[in-house]
Amino acid sequence: SPSTGHIPSAIMKVLIVLALVAAAAADVSHLFGAQHHHHHHQHQQAFAAPVVAAPVVRSFDSFPAQYQKPIAILRLVQDNSGLGDYKYAFETENGIQVQEEAVLKNAGSK
């Protein structure tokens, strides 16, 4: 007969699996700052919950206290003809400006 006060191992295994599923399905994006929507093309990052062997309680003290909001992209140019020519440029609200351009010359010759 099972002793009182102990959880059978089969139930414990089910609880661990359920905890892992809950951790994997958790939406933790709110922990990394507010999402800002801009009128320019931006890549959104997806954050995955860590996979652990057993339920673990973690604090987020390891994230820097000075974590800042994402920097807005003010201008973005992505022109690619598909024939070898392209233009790429962007400018951010913190003053970063990048511009690159290429033209294919003598296409088809060696």
KALINCOR-V497497 format. One record per residue. N is the residue number from 1. SS is DSSP state (alpha for helix, beta for strand, coil for the rest). D_FIRST is the distance of its C-alpha to the first C-alpha in Angstrom with 1 decimal. Layout:
# KALINCOR-V497497
N:SS:D_FIRST / N:SS:D_FIRST
This chain:
# KALINCOR-V497497
1:coil:0.0 / 2:coil:3.8 / 3:coil:6.4 / 4:coil:9.3 / 5:coil:12.5 / 6:coil:11.6 / 7:coil:12.8 / 8:coil:11.4 / 9:alpha:14.3 / 10:alpha:15.4 / 11:alpha:16.0 / 12:alpha:17.8 / 13:alpha:19.9 / 14:alpha:21.0 / 15:alpha:21.9 / 16:alpha:24.0 / 17:alpha:25.7 / 18:alpha:26.6 / 19:alpha:28.0 / 20:alpha:30.1 / 21:alpha:31.4 / 22:alpha:32.3 / 23:alpha:34.1 / 24:alpha:36.0 / 25:alpha:37.1 / 26:coil:38.1 / 27:coil:41.8 / 28:coil:43.0 / 29:alpha:46.7 / 30:alpha:47.2 / 31:alpha:46.3 / 32:alpha:49.4 / 33:coil:52.1 / 34:coil:53.7 / 35:coil:54.9 / 36:coil:58.6 / 37:coil:60.4 / 38:coil:63.9 / 39:coil:66.5 / 40:coil:66.4 / 41:coil:64.2 / 42:coil:61.2 / 43:coil:58.2 / 44:coil:54.9 / 45:coil:52.2 / 46:coil:48.6 / 47:coil:45.9 / 48:coil:42.6 / 49:coil:39.5 / 50:coil:38.2 / 51:coil:35.4 / 52:coil:32.8 / 53:coil:29.7 / 54:coil:27.6 / 55:coil:28.6 / 56:coil:31.4 / 57:coil:33.4 / 58:coil:37.1 / 59:coil:40.2 / 60:coil:43.4 / 61:coil:45.5 / 62:coil:46.5 / 63:coil:48.8 / 64:coil:52.3 / 65:coil:53.3 / 66:coil:56.6 / 67:coil:55.1 / 68:coil:57.8 / 69:coil:58.1 / 70:coil:59.0 / 71:coil:62.7 / 72:coil:64.5 / 73:beta:66.5 / 74:beta:69.9 / 75:beta:71.5 / 76:beta:70.1 / 77:beta:72.2 / 78:beta:70.8 / 79:beta:73.5 / 80:beta:73.1 / 81:coil:75.6 / 82:coil:73.6 / 83:coil:76.8 / 84:coil:76.4 / 85:coil:77.6 / 86:beta:75.3 / 87:beta:75.4 / 88:beta:72.5 / 89:beta:72.7 / 90:beta:70.7 / 91:beta:71.3 / 92:beta:68.7 / 93:coil:69.0 / 94:coil:68.9 / 95:coil:72.0 / 96:coil:70.7 / 97:beta:73.1 / 98:beta:72.7 / 99:beta:75.0 / 100:beta:75.2 / 101:beta:77.4 / 102:beta:78.2 / 103:coil:80.8 / 104:coil:80.8 / 105:coil:84.3 / 106:coil:85.7 / 107:coil:82.8 / 108:coil:82.8 / 109:coil:85.1 / 110:coil:84.2
